[in-house]
Amino acid sequence: MCGIAGEISFHHQRAETAAVERMIRALAPRGPDGHGLFSQGRVAFGHRRLKIIDLSEAAQQPMVDSALGLAIVFNGCIYNYPELRAELIAKGYQFFSHGDTEVILKAYHHWGKNFVTRLYGMFAFCIWHRDDGRVLFGRDRQGIKPLYLSWQQTDPDGGAGMGGRRLRFASSLPALLAGGDVDCDIDPIALAHYMSFHAIVPPPRTILKGVRKLPPATLLEIDAEGRETETVYWSVQFGPHEDERAYRQNDWEDKLIEVLRQSVQRRLVADVPVGVLLSGGLDSSLVVGLLAEAGQSGLATFSIGFETVGNERGDEFQYSDLIARHFATDHHQLFIDSTRALPALGRCVAAMSEPMVSHDAIGFYLLSEKVSQHVKVVQSGQGADEIFAGYHWYPPMMESRDGVADYMRVFCDRDHHEMQKILGPDYRGDDHAKSFIEGHFAKSGADRPIDKALRIDTEIMLVDDPVKRVDNMTMAWGLEARVPFLDHALVELAARIPAELKVRDGGKYILKEAARKIIPHEVIDRPKGYFPVPALKYIEGPYHDLVRDILNAPQARARGLFDRAKVDELLAHPADHITPLRGSKLWQVALLEYWLQQQGL
């Protein structure tokens, strides 16, 4: 795990190494254990290292294989790299390191671009061909590892031609900003998505015009002249395989546990200890149970809680404690009151690669700070709600006759009419969120509205909300988070399981029933919980003071993103403006402006 950055010049001048150095300095929290820089002609690569696999200097990056004529920077972890390494050795390849980075290089050399289909893991990489100047970017199937790109014009007389351009890339958007020369104007279409599509900006857009992100499951090849070829190498297909059509519930349960067991065990590959973020919910508890079943004793587990606000409880310690006792883990219970959360909020927002409105970002940020003092790697339960239909908006989709309208009603933060009122005059326009959802629902591979909803959440919402949040908040403290529920084999299996077995009894039915073989029923049959930070839902006291100051700052007024009368209305009665997904509309507005200010924009 680490942070990567680089520049490829297409104007026949040397890459600007000083800019790459600035970017990798900005990525230092992602890789506190070392750094490296490689520069040759039109290419410069930078890397920050978090030592997890092959702790020796032989695995240092950027990695150059002179015999193959290839260089790479890579962020992530390939869980099946030992098997791939053995296969490549049998084919005659010789290795100078014992990690997964060199395996990627040699696998690409041997199998070509299709090598990515052999990888089990999370990854973002850039590979450079020394002899012909080509570069290949890649991102894992579920977008667990981020990759941001910025095309920049360098020759004022170059016009739109390839000769006057350069491409910079980095593991975070703030790192690209540190490199300089980024078009920081707000993208109006991205803003429309942010304000309606649950603060999600689907790839390739970001909130800034000058920055794009490589979509998940995508390869981007660019030749020496700057011509691009983009390939999507994986997608989710809903519905059982032919040999699974006769499956009964117990067959699906057995298959689910078998694949999940493999996924959890894959994510143990490391040369350092691996812990678990234990919320006390079904998903993380099941991860702990499967690790214990695999023989992991003295497993380090970590839970976090906040104080209760009104009737809304701020912790789930009773359930995480139950699991910790049942499996005899080395448990760490971390309580954080609001006096600690508020001062850390600015640093949390600054650590976001993009504005992320979900309340639990600060919880993950503070939890990661504590956990990183004990371990470098943790497994987490993210993703189960999206692939096994754990949210409240899925059951209504079972009977839907107008999938797009019904999905938008239960998921989107505000309709187009309301959005037009809250946005400033320069940013009003078409209903881009509706157009995007319509396009996604029209794709082949999912026939029923419930499956279309699960697919858009798996491919879009999951990637740019919980997955990105966990990556950003853990890596802010040099902590690697692994997500077994997002193993692509498990995601594919979940898509094949009939929706009726997922949405039943409030959601995640098949996962709950399968889990009864592993963990105590008290955790399975409890009311659904979440990672609550009540102070950011109701915006009271000092949090309200902070939000008011953010939105009244000179930068906010000059930017003109929002209608001032509507902002004042939100400030006056924040508790009256809650989204269908139970978030604060005031916090959504404030968070975007707060993020822009934290980035110095």
Buried (B, 14 or more C-beta within 10 A) or exposed (E): BBBBBBBBBBBEEEBBBEBBBBBBBBBEBBBBBBBBBBBEEBBBBBBBBBBBBBBEEBBBBBBBBEEBEBBBBBBBBBBBBBEBBEBBEEEEBEBEBBBBBBBBBBBBBBBEBEBBEEBBBBBBBBBBBBEEBBBBBBBBBBBBBBBBBBBBBBBEEBEEBBBBBBBBBBBBBBBBBBBBBBEBEBBBBBBBBBBBBBBBBBBBBBBBBBBBBBBBBBBBBBBBEBEEEEBEBBBBEBBBEEEBEEBEBEEBBEBBBEBBBBBBBBBBBBBEBBBBBBBBBBBBBBBBBBBBBEEBEEBBBBBBBBBEBEEEBBBBBEBBBBBBEBBEBBBBBBEBEBEEBBEBBBBBBBBBBBBBBBBBBBBBBBBBBBBBEBBBBBBBBBBBBBBBBBBEBBBBBBEBEEBBEBBBBBBBBBBBEBBBBBBBEEBBBEBBBBEBBBEBBEEEEBEBBBBBBBBBBBBBBBBBBBBBBBBBBBBBBBBBBBBBBBBBEBBBBBBBBBBEBBBBEBBBBBBBBBBEEBBBEEBBEBEEBEBBBBBBBBBBEEBBEBBBEBBBBEEBEEBBBBBEEBBEBBBEEBEEBBBBBEBBBBBBBBBBBBBBBBBEB
